[in-house]
Amino acid sequence: MNYEAITKADIINYRGYRKDIQGTKFSLYISNYPVNALYLKSRIGNSDLTLAELCCSVGVTLEYLASGFKKVIGVDLDKDILDICRTNLKRSGCIAKTELLLGDVFDDDILKRIEADIVIYDIPFWYAHEQENQGNLIDKNPPLKALIQKIKTYITSNIIIFSPPEWEYDYFSNQLGAIEFEQVFIEGSHNRNQIYLGELIKTEGKTKIELNHK
Ligand SMILES: C[S@@+](CC[C@H](N)C(=O)[O-])C[C@H]1O[C@@H](n2cnc3c(N)ncnc32)[C@H](O)[C@@H]1O
């Protein structure tokens, strides 16, 4: 999908989002795909556990995972986006089991407030769009290893990182040690990587999942 050539309605239709989902064109463009969030729910869902997502944006991942967990927690530093997230979770019927925190995930005090069994960190790679063709995008994101260490110290070792498809296995394994590096293909196109840590690793090394919208 070429970003300039498509409309917000195209994104909603093609990916199969709820028809009344709220969000800007860009926030929906960089969001998770429902088909992937549902796959994740089938892989890690557990109604006894709490799941937190760092950098939750308009809440697509939270919305689709909520029914698989006892509770979900979302963190984002943009108040307007978090308000949209709240609306989406209300409309999808899962606000009662949701806690939303406004704050920076690099602030230790925010991390210390989160009580969760599993943490998803969606690397905020919109830098990739703003900084297109301006060097190594990995260097423009905040230090990964330090954040993951803090999540382990304050919250849990069971972590999933969402990364853009271009970011490779060695970048993560060199910093984080044992990982499952799952390449996610949607309709035959390499959409993202999901890096599992701790007890969420099923097969250490590279794995691949192929998903289709219908
Ligand atoms: C990576 S996307 C999230 C997509 C989302 N996981 C979904 O499935 O819809 C970008 C979000 O990260 C948030 N963000 C970026 N840096 C952050 C930080 N340091 N702390 C908290 N949120 C951050 C932005 O405000 C933006 O809403």
The ligand as an SDF file (V2000), in Angstrom:
LIG
                    3D

 27 29  0  0  0  0  0  0  0  0999 V2000
    4.5080    2.3380   17.3950 C   0  0  0  0  0  0  0  0  0  0  0  0
    2.9410    3.0820   17.1270 S   0  0  0  0  0  0  0  0  0  0  0  0
    1.8930    2.1210   17.9980 C   0  0  0  0  0  0  0  0  0  0  0  0
    0.8500    1.2920   17.2130 C   0  0  0  0  0  0  0  0  0  0  0  0
   -0.0220    0.4660   18.1400 C   0  0  0  0  0  0  0  0  0  0  0  0
    0.7920   -0.5180   18.8290 N   0  0  0  0  0  0  0  0  0  0  0  0
   -1.1940   -0.2170   17.4550 C   0  0  0  0  0  0  0  0  0  0  0  0
   -1.2180   -1.4280   17.3280 O   0  0  0  0  0  0  0  0  0  0  0  0
   -2.1110    0.4960   17.0370 O   0  0  0  0  0  0  0  0  0  0  0  0
    3.3150    4.6720   17.7300 C   0  0  0  0  0  0  0  0  0  0  0  0
    2.8720    5.2110   19.1130 C   0  0  0  0  0  0  0  0  0  0  0  0
    3.9790    5.2620   20.0090 O   0  0  0  0  0  0  0  0  0  0  0  0
    3.8210    6.3970   20.8540 C   0  0  0  0  0  0  0  0  0  0  0  0
    5.1230    6.6880   21.4730 N   0  0  0  0  0  0  0  0  0  0  0  0
    6.2650    7.0570   20.8540 C   0  0  0  0  0  0  0  0  0  0  0  0
    7.2870    7.2150   21.7190 N   0  0  0  0  0  0  0  0  0  0  0  0
    6.7790    6.9430   22.9430 C   0  0  0  0  0  0  0  0  0  0  0  0
    7.3250    6.9470   24.2670 C   0  0  0  0  0  0  0  0  0  0  0  0
    8.6050    7.2520   24.4830 N   0  0  0  0  0  0  0  0  0  0  0  0
    6.5130    6.6320   25.2990 N   0  0  0  0  0  0  0  0  0  0  0  0
    5.1950    6.3420   25.0820 C   0  0  0  0  0  0  0  0  0  0  0  0
    4.6260    6.3150   23.8450 N   0  0  0  0  0  0  0  0  0  0  0  0
    5.4000    6.6100   22.7860 C   0  0  0  0  0  0  0  0  0  0  0  0
    3.3060    7.4770   19.9180 C   0  0  0  0  0  0  0  0  0  0  0  0
    2.6300    8.5150   20.6060 O   0  0  0  0  0  0  0  0  0  0  0  0
    2.3870    6.6720   18.9930 C   0  0  0  0  0  0  0  0  0  0  0  0
    1.0420    6.7740   19.4060 O   0  0  0  0  0  0  0  0  0  0  0  0
  1  2  1  0
  2  3  1  0
  2 10  1  0
  3  4  1  0
  4  5  1  0
  5  6  1  0
  5  7  1  0
  7  8  2  0
  7  9  1  0
 10 11  1  0
 11 12  1  0
 11 26  1  0
 12 13  1  0
 13 14  1  0
 13 24  1  0
 14 15  1  0
 14 23  1  0
 15 16  2  0
 16 17  1  0
 17 18  1  0
 17 23  2  0
 18 19  1  0
 18 20  2  0
 20 21  1  0
 21 22  2  0
 22 23  1  0
 24 25  1  0
 24 26  1  0
 26 27  1  0
M  CHG  2   2   1   9  -1
M  END
$$$$
